């Protein structure tokens, strides 16, 4: 009788251990961007595809606009298990490790093709660092090229001196320092309010963020200098990923690969549309004067050299692979 009870208890324990792997999983996915943003639309489609391809075994609830965690809190939330999956702008964490900021070095990769090449060169090093923190990269999508938004005309870097410059990562803060502007840390979800209150009056970001924030209500000039294309990464807790059965893991990775391809394509397509919308709303769009471009090129050269020193041998290996 004792042996029967023990055997039953052991079987019961095994069932309890095994059950969560095959049971339905419900994940929370925070992102800092509004529902109308193309990144968020892509994420919703990704979540729907995961639901369908897993037969409902994995359901991802998307929390947009920083409603669950603010943009700069999401990485820590995933790392700490407060959210199973999330979207981050990787350069926002370059103060932790220089490798995270390679895609926001001005004038290193200024086109979609070059940006993809840079991601291929830096992906392994980026994934290795996140893996040490218990996270796995599912996919990456670039923002449209970064330009300068300003409340007043800009003909050279000298015109940026003293400007209240919105910064969203260490590299954008460094640009402000090099041109004599005042860096003010403002996340995308807070940009509209910062402009309305006068906390910032100049900033570098994509036409997508400019459109999302209806920045034409506060600033009238956009200089399309294509400084860099920062990337958003969708990351997942390795522990949460390991808790899925094999078929769900495979479905998740397949949906992620599809979302990455789709996201890059949509980003490029929508960039032109965003710029046209800004024009229609009264913004002056300009490619930037030769002097402004020359001044920004000097800033870029300085920051590429600075980054290579900070990133060390791994950073130099990424630059060498990218420049091949």
Helices and strands as residue ranges (DSSP letters): H 2-22, E 25-30, H 38-53, E 58-63, G 71-73, H 74-79, E 85-89, G 90-93, G 98-104, H 112-132, E 135-142, E 146-150, G 157-160, E 164-167, H 170-179, E 182-185, G 188-190, H 191-197, E 202-206, H 207-212, G 215-217, E 221-223, E 231-237, H 238-242, H 246-280, E 284-286, H 290-323
